[in-house]
């Protein structure tokens, strides 16, 4: 199970939101590359980066910050937020991003996912499944659709998607623990699941690690790191 420290970028700053609300943000740094270097120096094997402006606007917006992070560190980057075209994906991969996360466009256009898989392969294309009350949410979590996260995940697995970041929006940014039941259920979709949202303690990580044999391959940790609830070193030891 891989630990993914999270860097969410808004207006070029490293921030955290509560349940995806743009108006409910905390700024942790004006220098995302410096934060990334600190995470890498503490042993992080991967970084999870979200272009929040991109997610809300529907197009990559913080490319300069992402490229600066890429130049600062050598570990793999997993990046999402506002990727709606194949050109967007090509651009991120060209600047050295290892994997890209597709959420909203995957829901509206499964053919787009198929096109990406055909060109780049399942190792570089990650599905983003954001759920609100068990239903898929899109457009930076603003809209909720009448399709369950599980059904959507299974459809994408049948298309050939291998990895998915699963986020329970109700848990995100609250430091109250993940939705373990829903996360475990998502592992039955045949997707390799990266858990996101609410990871608060080492006990949370221990419970997630118990799902490793079911197909849980990673955990994204954001606010808990910034607030000093979990250290990257301890998370990796777990």
C-alpha positions in Angstrom: 0.0 0.0 0.0 1.5 3.3 -1.1 1.1 6.5 0.9 0.3 9.5 -1.3 0.8 12.9 0.5 -1.5 15.4 -1.1 -0.8 18.8 -2.5 -3.9 20.7 -3.6 -3.1 23.8 -5.6 -5.4 26.9 -5.8 -4.2 30.2 -7.1 -0.7 28.8 -7.1 -0.9 28.1 -3.4 -0.9 24.8 -1.4 -4.3 24.7 0.2 -6.8 22.3 1.8 -10.6 22.6 1.3 -13.4 21.1 3.5 -15.7 18.8 1.5 -14.5 20.5 -1.7 -15.9 23.9 -1.0 -13.8 26.6 -2.6 -14.8 29.2 0.0 -13.7 26.9 2.9 -10.0 26.8 2.3 -6.9 26.9 4.5 -3.6 28.1 2.9 -0.6 26.1 4.0 2.1 27.4 1.7 2.7 29.9 -1.1 5.4 27.5 -2.4 4.0 24.1 -3.5 7.4 23.0 -4.8 8.9 23.5 -1.3 6.2 21.5 0.2 6.7 18.7 -2.3 10.5 18.6 -1.6 9.8 18.4 2.1 7.5 15.4 1.5 10.0 13.7 -0.8 12.8 14.3 1.8 10.6 12.6 4.4 10.4 9.4 2.3 7.3 9.9 0.2 7.3 7.5 -2.7 4.6 9.3 -4.7 2.8 12.6 -4.6 -0.9 13.2 -5.3 -1.5 16.6 -6.8 -4.9 18.3 -7.5 -5.3 21.4 -9.6 -8.3 22.8 -7.8 -8.7 25.7 -10.1 -8.7 23.3 -13.0 -11.3 21.1 -11.3 -13.7 24.1 -11.0 -12.9 25.6 -14.4 -12.7 22.4 -16.4 -9.2 23.0 -17.8 -5.6 22.8 -16.4 -4.8 26.0 -14.6 -1.8 25.5 -12.3 0.6 23.9 -14.8 3.4 26.3 -13.8 3.2 25.1 -10.2 3.0 21.5 -11.2 6.0 21.8 -13.6 8.0 23.5 -10.8 7.2 20.6 -8.5 8.3 18.1 -11.2 11.7 20.0 -11.5 12.2 20.0 -7.8 11.7 16.3 -7.0 12.3 13.0 -8.7 9.5 10.8 -7.3 6.4 10.0 -9.4 3.5 12.4 -9.6 -0.2 11.6 -9.8 -2.1 14.6 -11.0 -5.8 15.5 -11.5 -8.1 18.4 -11.8 -9.9 19.7 -14.9 -8.5 17.3 -17.5 -11.1 17.1 -20.2 -9.2 16.6 -23.5 -6.5 14.3 -24.7 -4.3 17.3 -25.3 -4.6 18.1 -21.6 -3.4 14.6 -20.7 -0.5 14.8 -23.3 0.6 18.1 -21.8 0.8 16.8 -18.3 2.6 13.6 -19.3 5.0 15.7 -21.4 6.1 17.8 -18.4 6.9 14.6 -16.5 3.7 13.7 -14.6 3.6 9.9 -14.2 -0.2 9.3 -13.9 -3.2 11.5 -14.6 -6.5 11.3 -12.9 -9.7 11.6 -15.0 -13.0 12.2 -13.1 -15.7 14.3 -14.6 -15.0 13.6 -18.3 -14.9 9.8 -17.6 -18.5 10.1 -16.4 -19.8 12.1 -19.3 -17.7 10.3 -21.9 -16.6 6.7 -21.4 -15.3 6.7 -24.9 -12.8 9.3 -23.8 -11.4 6.9 -21.2 -11.2 4.2 -23.8 -9.3 6.5 -26.1 -6.8 7.4 -23.3 -6.3 3.8 -22.4 -5.6 2.9 -26.0 -3.0 5.7 -26.4 -1.4 5.7 -22.9 -2.2 2.4 -21.2 -3.8 1.6 -17.9 -0.6 2.4 -15.9 -0.8 6.1 -16.8 -4.6 6.7 -16.6 -6.3 6.7 -13.2 -10.0 7.0 -12.7 -11.2 9.6 -10.2 -14.4 8.4 -8.4 -15.8 11.1 -6.1 -18.9 10.1 -4.2 -21.6 12.0 -2.3 -24.1 9.7 -0.5 -22.9 6.9 -2.6 -23.5 8.7 -5.9 -21.0 10.0 -8.3 -20.2 13.7 -8.1 -18.6 15.8 -10.8 -17.4 19.3 -11.8 -15.3 19.8 -8.7 -17.9 18.0 -6.6 -20.6 20.5 -7.5 -23.0 18.2 -9.3 -24.3 14.8 -8.2 -25.5 12.2 -10.8 -27.9 9.3 -10.5 -25.3 6.6 -10.8 -23.7 4.9 -7.9 -20.0 5.0 -7.4 -19.8 1.2 -7.4 -21.7 0.9 -10.7 -19.6 3.5 -12.3 -16.4 1.9 -11.0 -17.4 -1.5 -12.4 -18.3 0.0 -15.8 -14.8 1.6 -16.0 -13.1 -1.6 -14.9 -14.9 -3.4 -17.7 -13.5 -0.8 -20.1 -9.9 -1.7 -19.0 -9.3 0.9 -16.2 -7.0 -0.5 -13.6 -6.5 2.2 -10.9 -9.1 4.5 -9.2 -8.9 7.2 -6.6 -12.0 6.8 -4.5 -13.0 9.9 -2.4 -16.0 10.1 -0.1 -16.7 13.8 -0.2 -18.6 13.8 3.2 -15.3 12.7 4.9 -12.9 15.0 3.0 -11.0 17.6 5.0 -12.9 16.9 8.3 -10.3 14.7 10.1 -13.0 12.3 11.2 -11.7 9.1 9.5 -12.5 7.5 6.0 -15.6 5.7 5.0 -14.2 2.3 5.5 -17.4 0.4 4.5 -17.7 2.2 1.2 -14.0 2.0 0.5 -14.0 -1.8 1.0 -17.1 -2.1 -1.2 -15.3 -0.3 -4.0 -12.5 -2.9 -3.9 -15.1 -5.4 -5.3 -15.3 -3.5 -8.6 -12.1 -5.1 -9.9 -10.4 -1.8 -9.7 -7.2 -1.2 -7.7 -8.4 1.4 -5.2 -6.5 4.3 -3.7 -8.5 5.6 -0.7 -9.0 9.3 -0.3 -10.8 11.5 2.2 -10.7 11.6 5.9 -7.5 9.7 6.8 -6.7 11.1 10.2 -4.7 8.7 12.3 -2.3 5.8 12.1 -5.2 3.6 13.2 -7.1 4.7 10.1 -4.1 3.6 8.0 -3.9 0.2 9.8 -7.6 -0.4 9.0 -7.1 0.5 5.4 -4.0 -1.7 5.2 -6.3 -4.6 6.2 -8.0 -4.1 2.8 -4.8 -4.6 0.9 -5.6 -8.2 0.0 -8.9 -7.0 -1.3 -7.3 -4.6 -3.8 -6.6 -1.4 -1.9 -3.3 -0.2 -3.1 -2.9 3.2 -1.6 -4.0 6.0 0.7 -4.0 9.7 0.1 -3.3 11.9 3.2 -3.8 15.6 3.1 -5.0 17.7 6.0 -3.8 15.2 8.6 -0.2 15.8 7.5 -0.5 19.5 7.4 -2.1 19.6 10.8 0.5 17.3 12.4 -1.9 14.4 13.1 0.2 12.0 11.0 3.9 12.2 10.0 4.8 10.8 6.6 7.6 8.7 8.2 5.1 7.0 10.6 2.6 6.5 7.8 5.2 4.7 5.6 6.2 2.5 8.5 2.6 1.4 9.0 
